[in-house]
């Protein structure tokens, strides 16, 4: 059988198999490099698109940092920036109300109940305060605030939350130190909260934290646990004292108007009695004057009439009556003794006897 060179050299052109293999490797490397280049371009394009888009939420403001330097802010909404992290947008929640808790921490919040914790030594340390009358009170409070200046919030203070906690604790201790323990525990709580808010806002502006203090709320104010029973007894005694004072004032307010009313009534009664007596005296005097005038006109008739009227009034209350005339001879007058008619009959007989 004759030798066929195509068995060892499959190339129909008669080239060396090693040359063919090298050519195939070159072709493969050129295709792989092209694919790698296209893939790299696509990846770079995708990364550029992803790093050039940013979405700012409605309660946020975006702060643009170009190579780490502040260049401006953007409002909520979609925004494009320089890709490949040349521009970074830091989102600051300027519309969200933030809070810091002092003396306690909220562990869990659900629809049924909210649990708090105040057992650690750090929490007890920050809530234990000295009042103006050298007493000790445990004050727990909440600071509610918003970010009003994103630039100051990000660049003026390294740790705004830590700074805010420090100046809040300092302002609360300063205000509590100016009030007595009774004011802090009872009537002066709102005053303490208001003054602490003003002082805290002044410190926050002075240190350029960029926050706006919305509200300071005293969550709970109590005496320390070792003295709480004694303090409760003192408060109970003070409340009983106030109750006794209020009852005394109430009794005074009832007694004084009643006494004034009775005095006024007595004065008015005396004035009415005086007016009545004066009017009666004037009436009697007027009647006497009228009678005297009539008497002057007919003295004898008036005298007789007055005499008869007087005798009639006297005889009505005399009971049985017997009228005798010592000048009458041999005649015994008989008077009717059966009531009112006897009086008039006796008067008539007396009148006839006189005539």
C-alpha positions in Angstrom: 0.0 0.0 0.0 1.3 3.5 -0.9 1.9 6.1 1.8 -0.5 9.0 1.8 1.0 12.2 3.3 -2.5 13.6 4.1 -2.7 11.2 7.0 -0.1 13.1 8.9 -0.9 16.5 7.4 -4.6 17.0 7.2 -4.3 20.5 5.6 -5.2 20.0 2.0 -2.6 22.8 1.2 0.1 20.7 2.7 1.0 23.0 5.6 2.5 21.8 8.8 0.0 20.9 11.6 1.8 23.1 14.1 1.3 26.1 11.9 -2.3 25.3 11.6 -2.6 25.1 15.4 -0.9 28.3 15.9 -3.1 30.0 13.4 -6.2 28.7 15.1 -4.9 29.9 18.5 -4.4 33.4 17.0 -7.9 33.4 15.6 -9.3 32.3 18.9 -7.3 34.9 20.9 -8.4 37.7 18.6 -12.1 36.7 19.0 -11.8 36.4 22.8 -10.1 39.8 23.0 -12.8 41.4 20.9 -15.5 39.8 23.2 -13.7 40.9 26.3 -13.4 44.4 25.0 -17.1 44.6 24.1 -18.0 43.2 27.5 -15.8 45.7 29.3 -17.3 48.5 27.3 -20.8 47.3 28.2 -19.9 47.0 31.8 -18.4 50.4 32.0 -21.5 51.8 30.2 -23.8 50.1 32.7 -21.8 51.3 35.7 -21.8 54.8 34.3 -25.5 54.7 33.9 -26.1 53.3 37.4 -23.8 55.8 39.1 -25.2 58.8 37.2 -28.8 58.3 38.5 -30.0 59.1 41.9 -33.5 59.3 43.5 -34.2 61.7 46.4 -37.2 60.9 48.5 -39.9 63.5 49.3 -38.7 64.0 52.9 -35.1 64.3 51.9 -32.7 66.8 50.4 -29.7 65.6 48.3 -26.3 67.1 49.1 -23.9 66.9 46.0 -20.3 66.1 46.8 -17.9 66.3 43.8 -14.8 64.4 44.6 -15.6 64.9 48.3 -16.2 68.7 48.0 -19.6 70.3 48.6 -21.1 71.9 45.4 -24.8 72.3 46.2 -28.1 70.6 47.0 -30.9 69.1 45.0 -34.6 68.9 45.8 -36.6 65.6 46.0 -37.1 63.7 42.8 -34.9 61.9 40.1 -31.5 63.5 39.4 -28.5 62.8 37.2 -24.9 63.3 38.3 -21.4 62.8 37.0 -20.8 59.0 36.8 -18.1 56.8 38.3 -18.5 58.3 41.7 -17.2 61.7 40.6 -20.4 63.1 42.1 -22.0 61.6 45.2 -25.4 62.6 46.5 -25.8 62.3 50.3 -29.5 62.1 51.3 -30.4 64.1 54.4 -33.9 63.7 55.9 -34.8 67.3 56.4 -38.6 66.8 56.7 -38.4 63.8 59.1 -38.8 64.5 62.8 -36.0 62.9 64.7 -35.8 62.3 68.4 -33.3 61.6 71.2 -34.2 59.9 74.4 -32.5 60.6 77.7 -32.8 58.5 80.9 -34.6 55.7 79.1 -34.6 53.9 75.7 -37.6 52.6 73.7 -37.1 48.8 73.3 -40.1 47.9 71.2 -43.2 49.6 69.8 -46.4 47.8 68.7 -50.1 48.4 68.5 -50.8 47.2 72.0 -48.0 48.6 74.1 -44.6 50.3 74.1 -41.8 49.0 76.3 -39.0 51.1 77.7 -35.8 50.4 79.5 -34.0 52.5 82.1 -32.0 50.0 84.0 -28.4 50.5 82.8 -26.0 52.6 84.7 -25.4 55.0 81.8 -29.2 55.7 81.6 -29.4 56.3 85.4 -26.3 58.6 85.2 -27.7 60.9 82.6 -31.1 61.1 84.3 -29.9 61.8 87.8 -29.8 65.6 88.4 -29.2 68.1 91.2 -31.9 70.7 91.7 -31.5 74.3 92.9 -32.4 73.5 96.5 -29.7 70.7 96.6 -32.1 67.8 96.2 -31.8 65.0 93.7 -34.3 64.2 91.0 -34.5 61.6 88.3 -35.4 63.4 85.0 -36.3 61.5 81.8 -37.0 63.6 78.7 -37.2 63.5 74.9 -35.7 66.0 72.4 -37.6 66.2 69.0 -35.7 68.0 66.3 -35.4 68.4 62.5 -32.4 69.1 60.2 -32.7 72.6 58.9 -29.3 73.1 57.3 -27.9 70.0 55.5 -24.5 71.6 54.9 -23.8 72.4 58.6 -25.3 69.0 59.6 -22.8 67.1 57.4 -19.6 69.2 57.6 -19.6 71.5 60.6 -19.8 68.9 63.3 -18.2 65.4 63.1 -20.9 63.6 65.2 -24.1 65.7 65.3 -26.0 63.1 67.3 -23.4 62.8 70.0 -23.0 66.6 70.1 -26.8 67.0 70.4 -26.9 64.5 73.3 -24.1 66.3 75.1 -25.6 69.8 74.8 -29.1 68.6 75.6 -27.9 67.0 78.8 -25.9 70.2 79.7 -28.9 72.5 79.0 -31.3 70.3 81.0 -28.9 70.1 84.0 -28.5 73.9 83.9 -32.2 74.6 83.9 -33.0 72.0 86.6 -30.3 73.5 88.7 -32.1 76.8 88.7 -35.4 75.3 90.1 -36.4 73.6 93.3 -37.3 70.0 93.4 -41.0 70.7 93.9 -41.1 72.9 90.8 -39.3 70.2 88.7 -41.6 67.5 90.0 -45.0 69.3 90.0 -45.8 72.8 88.9 -42.7 73.9 87.0 -42.3 71.0 84.6 -43.6 73.0 81.6 -41.3 76.0 82.5 -38.3 73.6 82.8 -39.1 72.1 79.4 -39.5 75.5 77.7 -36.3 77.0 79.1 -34.4 73.9 78.3 -35.6 74.0 74.7 -34.5 77.7 74.3 -31.1 77.0 75.8 -30.6 73.9 73.7 -31.5 75.7 70.5 -29.0 78.5 71.4 -26.2 75.9 71.9 -27.1 74.1 68.7 -26.9 77.3 66.7 -23.7 78.3 68.5 -22.0 75.0 67.6 -23.5 75.1 64.0 -25.1 71.7 64.2 -27.7 72.6 61.6 -30.7 71.3 63.6 -33.9 72.9 64.6 -35.2 71.9 68.1 -38.9 71.3 67.8 -39.8 70.3 71.3 -38.4 69.2 74.6 -40.8 66.9 76.6 -40.3 65.8 80.2 -41.3 62.2 80.0 -41.1 61.3 83.7 -39.7 63.1 86.7 -39.4 61.3 90.0 -37.3 61.3 93.2 -34.7 58.6 93.5 -35.9 55.2 94.6 -34.3 55.2 98.1 -36.1 58.4 99.1 -39.4 57.9 97.1 -41.5 56.7 100.1 -40.4 59.7 102.3 -41.0 62.1 99.4 -44.5 60.6 98.8 -45.3 61.2 102.5 -44.2 64.8 102.3 -46.3 65.3 99.2 -49.3 63.8 100.9 -48.8 66.1 103.9 -48.5 69.1 101.5 -51.6 68.1 99.7 -53.6 67.7 103.0 -52.3 71.2 104.0 -53.4 72.7 100.7 -56.8 71.0 101.1 -57.3 72.3 104.6 -56.3 75.8 103.4 -58.7 75.6 100.5 -61.5 74.4 102.7 -60.9 77.3 105.1 -60.9 79.8 102.2 -64.2 78.2 101.0 -65.8 78.5 104.4 -64.6 82.1 104.7 -66.0 82.9 101.3 -69.3 81.4 102.4 -69.4 83.1 105.8 -68.4 86.6 104.8 -71.1 87.1 102.1 -73.7 85.6 104.4 -72.8 87.9 107.3 -72.7 90.9 104.9 -76.2 89.9 103.6 -77.6 89.6 107.1 -76.1 92.9 108.1 -77.5 94.5 105.0 -80.9 92.9 105.7 -80.8 94.3 109.3 -79.9 97.8 108.0 -82.7 97.7 105.5 -85.2 96.4 108.1 -84.1 99.2 110.5 -84.5 101.8 107.8 -87.9 100.4 106.9 -89.0 100.5 110.6 -87.7 104.0 111.0 -89.6 105.1 107.9 -92.7 103.4 109.2 -92.4 105.0 112.6 -91.9 108.4 111.1 -94.8 108.1 108.8 -97.0 106.8 111.5 -96.0 109.7 113.8 -96.6 112.1 111.0 -100.0 110.5 110.4 -100.9 110.6 114.1 -99.8 114.3 114.3 -101.8 115.1 111.2 -104.9 113.3 112.5 -104.5 115.1 115.8 -104.2 118.4 113.9 -107.4 117.6 112.0 -109.3 116.7 115.1 -108.1 119.8 116.8 -109.3 121.9 113.9 -112.7 120.2 114.1 -112.7 120.7 117.9 -112.1 124.4 117.4 -115.1 124.7 115.1 -117.6 123.0 117.6 -115.9 122.3 121.0 -119.0 121.1 122.8 -120.2 118.7 120.1 -116.7 117.4 119.6 -116.1 116.9 123.3 -119.4 115.0 123.7 -118.7 112.9 120.6 -115.2 112.0 121.9 -116.6 111.2 125.3 -119.3 108.9 123.9 -116.8 107.1 121.6 -114.4 106.6 124.5 -117.2 105.3 126.8 -118.4 102.9 124.0 -114.9 101.5 123.6 -114.5 101.1 127.4 -117.9 99.5 128.0 -117.3 96.9 125.2 -114.6 95.3 127.2 -116.2 95.7 130.7 -118.5 92.7 130.8 -121.6 93.2 132.9 -122.3 96.8 133.6 -124.6 98.7 136.1 -125.1 102.4 135.6 -126.5 104.4 138.5 -127.2 108.1 138.9 -126.9 109.3 142.5 -129.2 112.3 141.7 -132.0 110.1 140.4 -134.8 109.5 143.0 -137.2 106.6 142.9 -136.0 105.2 139.6 -133.9 102.0 139.0 -132.6 101.9 135.4 -132.6 98.5 133.8 -129.8 97.8 131.4 -129.7 94.9 129.0 -126.8 92.6 129.8 -126.9 90.3 126.8 -123.8 91.5 124.7 -123.2 94.3 122.3 -126.8 95.6 122.4 -126.5 96.3 126.1 -123.7 98.7 125.5 -125.6 100.7 123.0 -128.7 100.6 125.2 -126.7 101.7 128.2 -125.2 104.5 126.3 -128.7 105.7 125.2 -130.1 105.6 128.7 -127.0 107.4 130.0 -127.5 110.1 127.3 -131.2 110.4 128.3 -130.3 110.7 132.0 -127.8 113.4 131.3 -130.3 115.4 129.3 
